[in-house]
């Protein structure tokens, strides 16, 4: 029997941040309850798996898992407060492996308070989730059976924001955001303070425009042995409006950071960019800059038609676990779901999206240079929706290796790469019932400090049927097959029955 993990005390300032965010939400709700939508719900699920220890070096063992998850969704789309908050209390009970029984909160929400009309705002965000923190070990990232407490991550942020219109058509911004991040296991908690100030007028001089921007980010870790990290940058931009549809830009600036312990780096920034909207359905935007890590760039293409959506994104920039959650063509996934007119059917599709991976959630105490290429197409018919997607994400660690968290991939590797290809098909059998299937193949690879390379190949297949049982209830059945080869070797067959109600 597994020994329970020691509980970690949550820092008081994180509890205070969460309490403040929820308090603001309740005050706003009481002030104008007539425009606040509160939707209680309960989800139940019965799951059979023939490999409860998937990812562990043990013999195959089967188990049944019963889950009860009451939840609430709060949203408000108008007034001085707008935002949404979704919370669930997941309780899982195992028939055989009773030491695996678990209960925990899943939370996600974003909000905005307009304290002074069109001038002063306060932004709020919160999330709590449990996902596999390694791309090479264990189950796929968003597997709903990833409920190990060591995989839990919690993130809360709050920040005031001042928007200015000092003269003419110029617009300014001053903001500060504090973010707290921690979790279970040996995750090194941290607090990040971000500052930004900017002023721009892209068309203030006719065909020409201008802009200035300055940013600073300070990160402090809970572990006193982990040094603080600071990054600063400033830019000045000149715009040239070729036409109402096309805008060109060029910028210069400087940046400073100390990602490498004891090493301060100051470099210049030079870049160009464009923003082109040839028609109301198409957007193409791109930029490239000479940065301290080489070329940083961003290219985005979106094209939407009544029965299709096309998407391509290619980026390279400095990132961290606080501001990245790389998901294969999430825009296309939600474009497909947004085309569904029935609210209950949309909810069923969202539930399927949450359960079928892979998701490349990446949790690390280090900053890294992330390069991501993703794209795909969603084809929408009268009763069918077909989505094809491809993605590649590469991450190169900045600074020293991780030493305090063995579950962090950067404890073993200097660089990681995730590739995936997936196809999703949904067929509406009737006004209340749909058939859904997904096939995904992914490869995760890590290059180590001693030039060694490890990899894991995963294949996931899911087939399910969902139906609206009543005006406020849905149910479904799903079969899922998962195979992993490489650092982690296992196969698993999962059969799930679920039923949910909204009140």
C-alpha positions as CSV (number, residue, x, y, z in Angstrom):
1,X,0.0,0.0,0.0
2,X,1.3,3.4,-0.9
3,X,2.3,5.8,1.9
4,X,0.3,9.0,1.9
5,X,2.3,12.1,0.9
6,X,2.9,14.7,3.6
7,X,0.7,17.7,3.3
8,X,2.2,21.1,2.5
9,X,1.0,24.2,4.3
10,X,-0.3,26.8,1.9
11,X,1.3,30.2,2.3
12,X,-1.0,32.7,4.0
13,X,-0.6,35.3,1.2
14,X,-2.0,32.8,-1.3
15,X,-5.1,32.1,0.8
16,X,-5.5,35.9,1.2
17,X,-5.4,36.4,-2.6
18,X,-8.0,33.7,-3.2
19,X,-10.2,35.0,-0.4
20,X,-10.0,38.6,-1.8
21,X,-10.8,37.4,-5.3
22,X,-13.9,35.4,-4.1
23,X,-14.9,38.3,-1.9
24,X,-14.9,40.7,-4.8
25,X,-17.0,38.3,-6.8
26,X,-19.6,38.0,-4.1
27,X,-19.8,41.7,-3.6
28,X,-20.2,42.3,-7.3
29,X,-22.9,39.6,-7.4
30,X,-24.8,41.2,-4.5
31,X,-24.6,44.6,-6.1
32,X,-26.4,43.5,-9.3
33,X,-27.7,40.0,-8.8
34,X,-30.1,40.4,-11.7
35,X,-27.4,40.0,-14.3
36,X,-25.3,37.3,-12.6
37,X,-25.9,33.8,-13.8
38,X,-25.3,31.0,-11.2
39,X,-25.4,27.4,-12.5
40,X,-25.0,24.6,-10.0
41,X,-24.3,21.2,-11.4
42,X,-23.4,17.6,-10.5
43,X,-21.4,15.2,-12.6
44,X,-21.1,11.5,-12.0
45,X,-18.8,9.0,-13.7
46,X,-18.2,5.3,-13.4
47,X,-14.9,4.1,-14.9
48,X,-13.3,0.7,-15.5
49,X,-9.6,0.6,-16.4
50,X,-7.5,-2.6,-17.0
51,X,-4.3,-0.7,-15.9
52,X,-4.8,1.5,-12.9
53,X,-1.0,1.8,-12.5
54,X,-0.4,3.0,-16.1
55,X,3.0,4.6,-16.2
56,X,4.4,2.7,-13.2
57,X,6.8,-0.2,-13.3
58,X,4.3,-2.7,-11.9
59,X,2.2,-5.5,-13.3
60,X,-1.2,-4.6,-14.8
61,X,-4.0,-4.3,-12.3
62,X,-7.6,-3.4,-13.1
63,X,-10.0,-1.3,-11.0
64,X,-13.3,0.4,-10.9
65,X,-13.5,4.1,-10.0
66,X,-16.7,5.9,-9.0
67,X,-16.7,9.7,-9.2
68,X,-19.0,12.3,-7.9
69,X,-18.3,16.0,-8.7
70,X,-20.7,18.7,-7.6
71,X,-19.8,22.1,-9.1
72,X,-21.0,25.6,-9.7
73,X,-20.5,28.1,-12.6
74,X,-20.8,31.8,-12.0
75,X,-20.7,34.3,-14.8
76,X,-21.6,37.9,-15.5
77,X,-21.2,39.5,-18.9
78,X,-22.2,43.2,-18.2
79,X,-21.9,45.9,-15.6
80,X,-18.9,47.0,-13.6
81,X,-17.9,43.4,-12.9
82,X,-17.6,40.8,-15.7
83,X,-16.1,37.3,-15.8
84,X,-16.7,33.7,-15.0
85,X,-15.8,31.2,-12.4
86,X,-16.1,27.4,-12.6
87,X,-15.4,25.2,-9.6
88,X,-15.8,21.5,-9.0
89,X,-15.2,19.3,-6.0
90,X,-14.1,15.9,-7.5
91,X,-14.4,12.9,-5.3
92,X,-13.1,9.5,-6.5
93,X,-13.6,6.2,-4.8
94,X,-11.7,3.0,-5.9
95,X,-13.2,-0.5,-5.5
96,X,-9.8,-2.2,-5.0
97,X,-7.1,0.4,-4.6
98,X,-8.8,2.2,-1.8
99,X,-5.6,4.0,-0.8
100,X,-6.0,6.0,-4.1
101,X,-9.3,7.5,-3.0
102,X,-9.1,11.3,-3.5
103,X,-11.0,14.5,-3.1
104,X,-9.9,17.8,-4.5
105,X,-11.0,21.1,-6.0
106,X,-10.7,21.9,-9.7
107,X,-11.1,25.7,-10.3
108,X,-10.8,28.1,-13.2
109,X,-11.9,31.6,-13.6
110,X,-11.2,35.1,-14.9
111,X,-12.7,38.4,-13.9
112,X,-12.5,42.2,-14.5
113,X,-13.7,44.9,-12.2
114,X,-14.3,48.4,-13.7
115,X,-13.7,50.4,-10.6
116,X,-13.7,53.8,-12.5
117,X,-15.6,53.8,-15.8
118,X,-13.4,53.4,-18.8
119,X,-10.3,54.3,-16.6
120,X,-9.4,52.0,-13.8
121,X,-9.8,48.2,-13.8
122,X,-8.8,45.3,-11.6
123,X,-8.1,41.9,-13.3
124,X,-8.5,38.6,-11.4
125,X,-7.6,35.0,-12.4
126,X,-7.5,31.7,-10.6
127,X,-6.9,28.1,-11.5
128,X,-6.4,24.8,-9.7
129,X,-5.8,21.6,-11.7
130,X,-4.1,18.2,-11.6
131,X,-2.2,17.2,-14.7
132,X,0.9,15.1,-15.4
133,X,3.9,17.4,-15.1
134,X,6.2,15.4,-17.3
135,X,6.0,15.0,-21.1
136,X,7.9,11.6,-21.1
137,X,6.6,9.8,-18.0
138,X,3.2,8.5,-17.0
139,X,-0.1,9.2,-18.6
140,X,-0.9,11.8,-21.2
141,X,-1.1,15.3,-19.8
142,X,-4.9,15.8,-19.4
143,X,-5.9,12.3,-18.6
144,X,-8.8,12.5,-16.1
145,X,-7.2,9.7,-14.1
146,X,-4.2,11.9,-13.4
147,X,-5.2,12.7,-9.8
148,X,-1.9,12.3,-7.9
149,X,-1.7,15.2,-5.4
150,X,2.0,15.7,-6.5
151,X,0.6,16.8,-9.9
152,X,-1.6,19.6,-8.5
153,X,-0.8,23.2,-9.5
154,X,-2.5,26.3,-8.1
155,X,-2.2,29.8,-9.7
156,X,-3.9,33.0,-8.6
157,X,-3.3,36.5,-9.9
158,X,-4.7,40.0,-9.2
159,X,-3.7,43.3,-10.7
160,X,-4.8,46.9,-11.1
161,X,-4.8,48.4,-14.6
162,X,-5.1,52.0,-15.6
163,X,-6.1,52.9,-19.2
164,X,-5.4,56.5,-20.4
165,X,-6.3,58.7,-23.3
166,X,-4.1,61.7,-22.6
167,X,-4.5,63.5,-26.0
168,X,-5.9,63.0,-29.5
169,X,-6.2,59.3,-30.4
170,X,-3.3,58.2,-28.2
171,X,-4.0,55.4,-25.7
172,X,-1.9,54.5,-22.7
173,X,-1.7,51.6,-20.2
174,X,-0.2,51.2,-16.8
175,X,-0.6,47.9,-15.0
176,X,0.7,45.8,-12.2
177,X,-0.1,42.1,-11.7
178,X,0.9,39.8,-8.8
179,X,0.8,36.1,-9.5
180,X,1.2,33.3,-7.0
181,X,2.0,29.8,-8.2
182,X,2.5,26.6,-6.1
183,X,1.3,23.0,-6.0
184,X,1.8,19.5,-4.5
185,X,4.8,17.4,-4.5
186,X,8.1,19.2,-4.7
187,X,7.0,22.1,-7.0
188,X,8.9,25.2,-6.1
189,X,6.3,27.8,-5.4
190,X,6.9,31.4,-6.5
191,X,5.5,34.9,-6.7
192,X,5.9,37.1,-9.8
193,X,5.3,40.8,-9.9
194,X,4.8,42.2,-13.4
195,X,4.8,45.9,-14.3
196,X,4.0,47.4,-17.7
197,X,3.6,51.0,-19.0
198,X,3.0,52.0,-22.5
199,X,1.6,54.8,-24.7
200,X,0.8,54.5,-28.5
201,X,-1.0,56.2,-31.3
202,X,-0.6,53.9,-34.4
203,X,-2.3,56.4,-36.7
204,X,-1.7,59.7,-34.9
205,X,0.4,61.2,-37.7
206,X,-1.7,60.2,-40.7
207,X,0.2,57.4,-42.4
208,X,2.6,57.2,-39.5
209,X,2.2,56.3,-35.9
210,X,4.3,55.7,-32.8
211,X,4.4,53.8,-29.6
212,X,6.6,53.3,-26.5
213,X,6.5,50.4,-24.0
214,X,8.4,49.4,-20.8
215,X,8.1,46.1,-18.9
216,X,9.6,44.6,-15.7
217,X,9.0,41.2,-14.1
218,X,10.4,40.0,-10.8
219,X,10.1,36.4,-9.6
220,X,10.8,35.2,-6.1
221,X,10.8,31.5,-5.2
222,X,9.7,29.9,-1.9
223,X,12.9,28.0,-1.8
224,X,15.4,30.4,-0.2
225,X,18.3,28.7,-2.1
226,X,16.7,29.5,-5.5
227,X,17.9,33.0,-6.6
228,X,15.4,35.6,-7.6
229,X,15.0,36.3,-11.3
230,X,14.4,39.7,-13.0
231,X,13.8,40.7,-16.6
232,X,13.3,44.2,-18.0
233,X,12.7,45.5,-21.5
234,X,11.8,48.8,-23.3
235,X,10.8,49.4,-26.9
236,X,10.0,52.3,-29.2
237,X,7.9,51.5,-32.3
238,X,7.2,53.4,-35.5
239,X,4.1,52.4,-37.5
240,X,3.5,53.0,-41.2
241,X,-0.1,52.6,-42.4
242,X,0.1,51.5,-46.0
243,X,-3.7,51.2,-46.3
244,X,-6.6,50.6,-44.0
245,X,-5.9,46.9,-44.3
246,X,-2.1,46.8,-44.0
247,X,0.1,48.3,-41.3
248,X,3.9,47.9,-41.1
249,X,6.1,48.5,-38.0
250,X,9.7,48.7,-36.9
251,X,11.0,48.9,-33.3
252,X,14.2,49.3,-31.3
253,X,14.9,48.8,-27.6
254,X,16.9,47.1,-25.0
255,X,16.5,44.3,-22.4
256,X,18.1,43.0,-19.3
257,X,17.9,39.7,-17.4
258,X,19.7,37.4,-15.0
259,X,18.3,34.0,-16.0
260,X,21.8,32.5,-15.6
261,X,22.8,32.5,-11.9
262,X,25.2,35.3,-11.2
263,X,25.2,36.5,-14.8
264,X,23.5,39.7,-15.9
265,X,22.9,40.2,-19.6
266,X,22.1,43.4,-21.3
267,X,21.3,43.4,-25.1
268,X,19.6,45.5,-27.7
269,X,16.3,44.7,-29.5
270,X,15.6,45.4,-33.2
271,X,12.5,44.2,-35.0
272,X,10.0,44.6,-37.7
273,X,6.4,43.5,-38.1
274,X,3.1,43.7,-40.1
275,X,-0.6,43.4,-39.6
276,X,-2.7,42.6,-42.6
277,X,-6.5,42.1,-42.8
278,X,-7.3,41.5,-46.4
279,X,-11.0,40.9,-45.6
280,X,-13.3,40.5,-42.6
281,X,-12.7,36.7,-42.5
282,X,-8.9,36.7,-42.7
283,X,-6.1,38.0,-40.4
284,X,-2.4,37.6,-41.0
285,X,0.0,39.2,-38.5
286,X,3.7,38.7,-37.9
287,X,6.8,40.1,-36.3
288,X,10.5,39.2,-35.8
289,X,13.0,40.7,-33.3
290,X,16.7,40.3,-32.6
291,X,16.8,39.2,-29.0
292,X,19.3,37.9,-26.4
293,X,18.4,34.3,-27.3
294,X,18.5,34.8,-31.0
295,X,15.5,35.5,-33.2
296,X,12.2,35.9,-31.5
297,X,9.2,35.8,-33.8
298,X,5.4,35.5,-34.1
299,X,3.3,34.6,-37.1
300,X,-0.4,34.1,-36.9
301,X,-2.9,33.2,-39.7
302,X,-6.7,32.9,-39.2
303,X,-9.3,32.3,-41.9
304,X,-12.9,31.6,-41.2
305,X,-15.6,30.7,-43.6
306,X,-19.2,29.6,-42.8
307,X,-18.3,25.9,-43.0
308,X,-14.6,25.9,-42.1
309,X,-11.9,27.4,-40.0
310,X,-8.2,27.5,-40.7
311,X,-5.5,28.3,-38.2
312,X,-1.7,28.6,-38.1
313,X,0.5,30.0,-35.4
314,X,4.4,30.0,-35.2
315,X,6.1,31.6,-32.2
316,X,9.4,31.8,-30.4
317,X,9.8,33.7,-27.2
318,X,10.9,33.4,-23.5
319,X,8.2,31.8,-21.4
320,X,7.5,30.1,-18.1
321,X,4.9,27.9,-16.4
322,X,3.0,31.0,-15.3
323,X,2.1,32.1,-18.8
324,X,2.0,29.0,-21.0
325,X,-0.2,26.0,-21.3
326,X,0.4,24.6,-24.7
327,X,-2.6,22.9,-26.1
328,X,-2.8,21.3,-29.6
329,X,-4.7,23.7,-31.8
330,X,-7.0,24.8,-28.9
331,X,-8.4,27.6,-31.1
332,X,-9.6,25.0,-33.7
333,X,-11.1,22.8,-31.0
334,X,-13.2,25.6,-29.6
335,X,-14.0,26.9,-33.1
336,X,-15.5,23.5,-33.8
337,X,-17.4,23.6,-30.5
338,X,-18.6,27.2,-31.0
339,X,-20.4,26.1,-34.2
340,X,-22.7,23.8,-32.1
341,X,-25.9,25.7,-31.4
342,X,-27.4,23.4,-28.7
343,X,-26.0,24.4,-25.2
344,X,-26.1,20.9,-23.9
345,X,-24.3,19.5,-26.9
346,X,-21.6,22.2,-26.5
347,X,-21.1,21.1,-22.9
348,X,-20.8,17.5,-23.9
349,X,-18.2,18.4,-26.5
350,X,-16.3,20.5,-24.0
351,X,-16.3,17.5,-21.6
352,X,-14.9,15.3,-24.4
353,X,-12.3,17.8,-25.2
354,X,-11.1,17.9,-21.5
355,X,-10.9,14.1,-21.4
356,X,-9.1,13.3,-24.7
357,X,-5.5,14.4,-24.9
358,X,-2.8,14.8,-25.2
359,X,-2.2,18.1,-23.4
360,X,1.4,19.2,-23.1
361,X,1.1,21.0,-19.8
362,X,4.6,22.0,-18.8
363,X,5.3,22.8,-15.2
364,X,8.9,23.9,-14.4
365,X,10.7,26.2,-11.9
366,X,12.8,27.5,-14.8
367,X,12.3,30.0,-17.6
368,X,12.8,28.7,-21.1
369,X,12.8,29.6,-24.7
370,X,9.7,28.1,-26.3
371,X,9.2,27.6,-30.0
372,X,5.8,26.4,-31.1
373,X,4.3,25.6,-34.5
374,X,0.7,24.6,-34.6
375,X,-2.0,24.6,-37.3
376,X,-5.0,22.8,-38.6
377,X,-8.4,23.0,-40.1
378,X,-12.0,22.4,-38.9
379,X,-14.6,21.4,-41.5
380,X,-18.2,21.9,-40.3
381,X,-21.2,20.2,-42.0
382,X,-24.9,19.9,-41.3
383,X,-24.4,16.9,-39.0
384,X,-20.6,16.3,-39.0
385,X,-17.6,18.2,-37.8
386,X,-14.0,17.1,-38.7
387,X,-10.9,18.6,-37.2
388,X,-7.3,17.9,-38.3
389,X,-4.4,19.4,-36.3
390,X,-0.6,19.3,-36.0
391,X,1.7,20.7,-33.4
392,X,5.4,20.9,-32.5
393,X,6.6,22.6,-29.3
394,X,10.3,22.9,-28.4
395,X,11.6,24.2,-25.0
396,X,15.2,25.1,-24.2
397,X,16.0,25.8,-20.5
398,X,17.5,29.1,-19.5
399,X,19.8,29.1,-16.5
400,X,21.0,26.2,-14.3
401,X,19.4,22.7,-14.2
402,X,16.5,22.1,-11.7
403,X,17.8,20.4,-8.6
404,X,14.9,20.5,-6.2
405,X,12.1,18.8,-8.2
406,X,12.9,15.5,-9.8
407,X,9.5,15.5,-11.5
408,X,10.5,18.5,-13.5
409,X,11.8,17.5,-17.0
410,X,14.4,20.2,-16.7
411,X,16.0,18.2,-13.9
412,X,17.1,15.7,-16.6
413,X,17.0,17.5,-19.8
414,X,18.3,20.8,-21.3
415,X,15.7,20.7,-24.1
416,X,12.4,19.0,-24.7
417,X,10.2,18.6,-27.8
418,X,6.6,17.5,-28.2
419,X,5.1,16.6,-31.5
420,X,1.5,15.6,-32.1
421,X,-1.0,14.9,-34.9
422,X,-4.7,14.4,-34.2
423,X,-8.0,13.9,-36.0
424,X,-11.4,14.5,-34.3
425,X,-14.8,13.6,-35.8
426,X,-18.2,14.3,-34.4
427,X,-21.4,13.1,-36.0
428,X,-24.9,14.1,-34.8
429,X,-27.1,11.1,-34.8
430,X,-30.2,13.1,-33.8
431,X,-31.2,16.4,-32.3
432,X,-30.1,15.0,-28.9
433,X,-27.4,12.4,-29.5
434,X,-24.0,12.6,-31.1
435,X,-21.1,10.2,-31.8
436,X,-17.6,11.4,-31.1
437,X,-14.2,9.9,-32.0
438,X,-10.6,11.1,-31.6
439,X,-7.3,9.6,-32.7
440,X,-4.0,11.2,-31.6
441,X,-0.4,10.3,-31.9
442,X,2.3,12.2,-30.1
443,X,6.1,11.9,-29.4
444,X,7.9,13.6,-26.5
445,X,11.7,13.8,-26.5
446,X,14.2,15.2,-24.1
447,X,17.9,15.9,-24.6
448,X,19.9,15.5,-21.5
449,X,23.0,17.2,-19.9
450,X,25.2,14.4,-21.1
451,X,23.9,14.5,-24.7
452,X,21.6,11.5,-24.0
453,X,18.1,11.5,-25.6
454,X,15.0,9.9,-24.2
455,X,11.6,9.7,-25.9
456,X,8.1,8.5,-25.4
457,X,5.5,7.8,-28.2
458,X,1.9,7.8,-27.3
459,X,-1.2,6.7,-29.2
460,X,-4.7,7.6,-28.0
461,X,-8.0,6.6,-29.4
462,X,-11.4,7.5,-28.0
463,X,-14.9,6.6,-29.2
464,X,-18.0,7.8,-27.4
465,X,-21.7,8.6,-27.6
466,X,-23.3,11.4,-25.7
467,X,-27.0,12.3,-25.4
468,X,-29.2,14.8,-23.8
469,X,-31.4,12.8,-21.4
470,X,-33.6,15.6,-20.3
471,X,-33.8,19.4,-20.5
472,X,-30.9,19.8,-17.9
473,X,-29.2,16.4,-18.0
474,X,-26.8,14.6,-20.2
475,X,-25.3,11.1,-20.3
476,X,-22.8,9.1,-22.3
477,X,-20.5,6.2,-22.8
478,X,-16.9,6.3,-23.9
479,X,-14.2,3.8,-24.7
480,X,-10.6,4.9,-24.7
481,X,-7.4,3.1,-25.6
482,X,-3.9,4.4,-24.7
483,X,-0.5,3.0,-25.6
484,X,2.9,4.4,-24.5
485,X,6.3,3.3,-25.7
486,X,9.7,4.6,-24.6
487,X,10.6,6.0,-21.2
488,X,7.2,4.8,-20.1
489,X,5.8,1.5,-21.5
490,X,2.2,0.6,-21.0
491,X,-1.2,0.0,-22.6
492,X,-4.6,0.7,-21.1
493,X,-8.2,0.2,-22.0
494,X,-10.8,2.4,-20.3
495,X,-14.6,2.3,-20.3
496,X,-16.5,5.2,-18.8
497,X,-20.2,5.9,-18.2
498,X,-21.1,9.4,-17.2
499,X,-24.2,11.4,-16.2
500,X,-24.6,15.0,-15.4
501,X,-27.3,17.5,-14.4
502,X,-27.5,21.3,-14.3
503,X,-29.9,23.0,-11.9
